[in-house]
């Protein structure tokens, strides 16, 4: 199963040429991950970040085609590999013509903050969380 969301390309996303400026794609990807954790995994960032985090430790992206102002992008995310405390997810953004504009993979690590909140350490996912995550493994 894939986690799927749509997002309209807005003026805030584009550069002078009228196409999505590449850092905005990273913000859209982060929004997709955040929505997946809240809506599909029942682990909203607002609660998780009280004691834990899920930082990106590796990111591979290919920019395939331009995305333009006003287009609706369909953003898809799925699990490629689930490890003890990390997830490798594939992702793809398509425009309304079903043309891929962006694809890649992101590695996320489940971490716990130390009591002083000045350090982090990888922490295994709970069995409950692993089961929820595995619903999105292709």
C-alpha contacts under 8 A as a table, 3 or more apart, distances in Angstrom:
res1	aa1	res2	aa2	distance
1	X	78	X	6.91
1	X	135	X	6.39
1	X	136	X	4.67
1	X	137	X	6.56
1	X	138	X	6.49
2	X	76	X	6.17
2	X	77	X	5.54
2	X	78	X	4.88
2	X	136	X	5.61
2	X	137	X	7.88
2	X	138	X	7.88
3	X	36	X	6.61
3	X	40	X	7.73
3	X	76	X	5.64
3	X	77	X	5.12
3	X	78	X	6.34
3	X	136	X	7.14
4	X	74	X	6.85
4	X	75	X	5.61
4	X	76	X	4.58
4	X	77	X	6.53
5	X	32	X	7.12
5	X	74	X	5.90
5	X	75	X	5.26
5	X	76	X	6.71
6	X	72	X	6.56
6	X	73	X	5.49
6	X	74	X	4.47
6	X	75	X	5.81
7	X	72	X	5.63
7	X	73	X	5.25
7	X	74	X	6.61
7	X	75	X	7.47
8	X	70	X	6.18
8	X	71	X	5.76
8	X	72	X	4.35
8	X	73	X	6.09
9	X	13	X	6.25
9	X	14	X	7.76
9	X	20	X	7.44
9	X	67	X	7.52
9	X	68	X	6.62
9	X	69	X	5.12
9	X	70	X	5.18
9	X	71	X	5.43
9	X	72	X	6.23
9	X	73	X	7.21
10	X	13	X	5.44
10	X	14	X	7.09
10	X	69	X	5.69
10	X	70	X	6.16
11	X	14	X	5.60
11	X	69	X	6.35
13	X	19	X	7.78
13	X	20	X	5.29
13	X	21	X	6.19
13	X	24	X	5.57
13	X	69	X	7.86
14	X	17	X	7.54
14	X	18	X	5.38
14	X	19	X	4.92
14	X	20	X	4.19
14	X	21	X	5.16
14	X	24	X	7.88
14	X	68	X	7.44
14	X	69	X	6.76
15	X	18	X	5.42
15	X	19	X	5.83
15	X	20	X	6.26
15	X	21	X	5.31
16	X	19	X	7.63
18	X	68	X	6.04
18	X	69	X	6.19
19	X	66	X	6.03
19	X	67	X	5.45
19	X	68	X	4.52
19	X	69	X	6.39
20	X	24	X	6.63
20	X	25	X	7.11
20	X	66	X	6.91
20	X	67	X	5.56
20	X	68	X	6.19
20	X	69	X	7.47
21	X	24	X	5.63
21	X	25	X	7.16
22	X	25	X	5.31
22	X	26	X	7.03
23	X	26	X	5.14
23	X	27	X	6.57
24	X	27	X	4.95
24	X	28	X	6.20
25	X	28	X	4.95
25	X	29	X	6.12
26	X	29	X	4.95
26	X	30	X	6.14
27	X	30	X	5.05
27	X	31	X	6.17
28	X	31	X	5.00
28	X	32	X	6.26
29	X	32	X	4.99
29	X	33	X	6.33
30	X	33	X	5.09
30	X	34	X	6.09
31	X	34	X	5.00
31	X	35	X	6.05
32	X	35	X	5.12
32	X	36	X	6.10
32	X	75	X	7.24
32	X	77	X	7.62
33	X	36	X	5.04
33	X	37	X	6.26
33	X	77	X	7.88
34	X	37	X	5.26
34	X	38	X	6.31
34	X	44	X	7.22
34	X	45	X	6.62
35	X	38	X	5.11
35	X	39	X	5.67
35	X	40	X	7.69
35	X	44	X	7.86
36	X	39	X	5.38
36	X	40	X	5.19
36	X	41	X	6.49
37	X	40	X	5.85
37	X	41	X	4.79
37	X	42	X	6.13
37	X	43	X	5.17
37	X	44	X	5.76
37	X	45	X	7.30
38	X	41	X	5.86
38	X	42	X	4.87
38	X	43	X	4.94
38	X	44	X	4.01
38	X	45	X	6.95
39	X	42	X	5.77
39	X	43	X	7.83
39	X	44	X	7.69
40	X	132	X	7.70
41	X	129	X	7.13
41	X	132	X	5.87
41	X	133	X	6.86
43	X	47	X	7.04
43	X	48	X	6.25
44	X	47	X	5.58
44	X	48	X	6.05
45	X	48	X	4.85
45	X	49	X	5.64
45	X	53	X	7.91
46	X	49	X	5.90
46	X	50	X	7.29
47	X	50	X	5.67
48	X	51	X	6.15
48	X	52	X	5.39
48	X	53	X	6.38
49	X	52	X	4.94
49	X	53	X	5.37
51	X	112	X	6.07
51	X	113	X	5.76
52	X	110	X	7.28
52	X	111	X	5.51
52	X	112	X	4.30
52	X	113	X	5.64
53	X	109	X	7.97
53	X	110	X	6.06
53	X	111	X	5.23
53	X	112	X	6.38
53	X	113	X	7.56
54	X	108	X	5.82
54	X	109	X	5.23
54	X	110	X	4.73
54	X	111	X	6.08
55	X	108	X	5.58
55	X	109	X	5.76
55	X	110	X	7.23
55	X	111	X	7.72
56	X	59	X	7.17
56	X	106	X	6.81
56	X	107	X	5.74
56	X	108	X	4.58
56	X	109	X	6.63
57	X	106	X	7.77
57	X	107	X	5.72
57	X	108	X	5.97
57	X	109	X	6.89
58	X	106	X	5.76
58	X	107	X	5.02
58	X	108	X	7.42
59	X	104	X	7.54
59	X	105	X	5.97
59	X	106	X	4.55
59	X	107	X	6.42
60	X	104	X	5.20
60	X	105	X	5.26
60	X	106	X	6.40
61	X	102	X	7.04
61	X	103	X	5.80
61	X	104	X	4.38
61	X	105	X	6.70
62	X	102	X	5.80
62	X	103	X	5.42
62	X	104	X	5.97
63	X	66	X	7.75
63	X	101	X	6.08
63	X	102	X	4.75
63	X	103	X	6.82
64	X	100	X	6.33
64	X	101	X	4.74
64	X	102	X	5.43
64	X	103	X	7.44
65	X	99	X	7.72
65	X	100	X	6.72
65	X	101	X	4.32
65	X	102	X	7.05
66	X	101	X	6.04
67	X	71	X	6.93
67	X	95	X	7.18
67	X	101	X	6.39
68	X	71	X	5.79
71	X	95	X	6.63
71	X	96	X	6.94
72	X	95	X	6.05
72	X	96	X	6.10
73	X	93	X	6.11
73	X	94	X	5.41
73	X	95	X	4.68
73	X	96	X	6.63
74	X	93	X	5.52
74	X	94	X	5.16
74	X	95	X	6.36
74	X	96	X	7.69
75	X	91	X	7.30
75	X	92	X	5.90
75	X	93	X	4.44
75	X	94	X	6.59
76	X	91	X	5.41
76	X	92	X	5.23
76	X	93	X	6.29
77	X	89	X	6.59
77	X	90	X	5.77
77	X	91	X	4.45
77	X	92	X	6.76
78	X	89	X	5.42
78	X	90	X	5.38
78	X	91	X	6.48
78	X	136	X	5.29
78	X	137	X	5.95
78	X	138	X	6.68
79	X	82	X	7.00
79	X	87	X	6.95
79	X	88	X	6.06
79	X	89	X	4.35
79	X	90	X	6.19
79	X	133	X	7.41
79	X	134	X	7.30
79	X	136	X	5.43
79	X	137	X	4.32
79	X	138	X	6.34
80	X	87	X	7.67
80	X	88	X	5.48
80	X	89	X	5.22
80	X	90	X	6.13
80	X	137	X	5.91
80	X	138	X	6.37
81	X	87	X	5.84
81	X	88	X	5.07
81	X	89	X	6.98
81	X	137	X	7.22
82	X	85	X	7.98
82	X	86	X	6.26
82	X	87	X	4.67
82	X	88	X	6.47
82	X	130	X	7.74
82	X	133	X	7.78
82	X	134	X	7.43
83	X	86	X	5.12
83	X	87	X	6.02
84	X	124	X	5.18
84	X	125	X	6.30
85	X	109	X	5.82
85	X	110	X	5.30
85	X	111	X	7.73
85	X	122	X	6.34
85	X	123	X	5.61
85	X	124	X	4.19
85	X	125	X	5.44
86	X	107	X	6.89
86	X	108	X	5.49
86	X	109	X	4.24
86	X	110	X	5.92
86	X	124	X	7.90
86	X	125	X	7.99
87	X	107	X	5.63
87	X	108	X	5.30
87	X	109	X	6.54
88	X	105	X	6.75
88	X	106	X	5.73
88	X	107	X	4.39
88	X	108	X	6.50
89	X	105	X	5.41
89	X	106	X	5.31
89	X	107	X	6.32
89	X	108	X	7.99
90	X	103	X	7.63
90	X	104	X	5.83
90	X	105	X	4.29
90	X	106	X	6.53
91	X	103	X	5.55
91	X	104	X	5.53
91	X	105	X	5.88
91	X	106	X	7.81
92	X	100	X	6.87
92	X	101	X	7.73
92	X	102	X	5.66
92	X	103	X	4.25
92	X	104	X	6.66
93	X	100	X	5.80
93	X	101	X	5.72
93	X	102	X	5.11
93	X	103	X	6.35
94	X	97	X	7.66
94	X	98	X	5.41
94	X	99	X	5.30
94	X	100	X	4.33
94	X	101	X	5.60
94	X	102	X	7.21
95	X	98	X	5.37
95	X	99	X	5.50
95	X	100	X	6.55
95	X	101	X	6.81
96	X	99	X	7.31
100	X	103	X	7.20
109	X	122	X	6.70
110	X	122	X	5.78
110	X	123	X	5.65
110	X	124	X	6.81
110	X	125	X	6.81
111	X	120	X	6.05
111	X	121	X	5.25
111	X	122	X	4.25
111	X	123	X	5.00
112	X	120	X	5.51
112	X	121	X	5.51
112	X	122	X	6.39
112	X	123	X	5.99
113	X	116	X	7.79
113	X	117	X	5.37
113	X	118	X	7.33
113	X	119	X	5.83
113	X	120	X	4.51
113	X	121	X	6.70
114	X	117	X	5.18
114	X	118	X	6.67
114	X	119	X	5.56
114	X	120	X	5.94
114	X	121	X	7.66
115	X	118	X	7.96
116	X	119	X	7.55
117	X	120	X	7.56
125	X	129	X	6.03
125	X	130	X	6.14
126	X	129	X	5.17
126	X	130	X	6.19
127	X	130	X	4.98
127	X	131	X	6.18
128	X	131	X	5.24
128	X	132	X	6.48
129	X	132	X	5.11
129	X	133	X	6.12
130	X	133	X	5.07
130	X	134	X	6.03
131	X	134	X	5.17
131	X	135	X	6.75
132	X	135	X	5.51
132	X	136	X	7.76
133	X	136	X	5.78
133	X	137	X	7.21
134	X	137	X	5.07
